[in-house]
Amino acid sequence: MILSDRDIVQKLTTGEIRVLPKPDLDVQLGSCSLDLRLGSDFRVFNYSKVPFVDPMKNSDAETTTEIHVKEREAFILHPGDFVLAVTKESVLLPDDL
């Protein structure tokens, strides 16, 4: 389902969508999206240590390395890389969305 900016604002107002802390709609609201800000914690995959990721057999410590980026420090994501990241916002969506 794609929501328009008006739909997103309406659902934020009624509480159907909850975002904490409250987003700055002037900056974060797009025509059919709500931008989230990246936090400072990332998990980078250790491609050279395991041939594939099997959540039933591999632990997080085995397959990923946690990186904390200090304030004003850069985190460079190279082409083809895949990382997991934490957002500064927490989002609660209804089951039907």
Buried (B, 14 or more C-beta within 10 A) or exposed (E): EEBEBEBBBEBBEEEBBBBEEEBEEEEBBEEEEBEBEEEBEBBBBBEEEBEEBEEEEBEEEEBBEEEEBEEEEEBEEEEEEEEEBEEEBEEEEEEEE
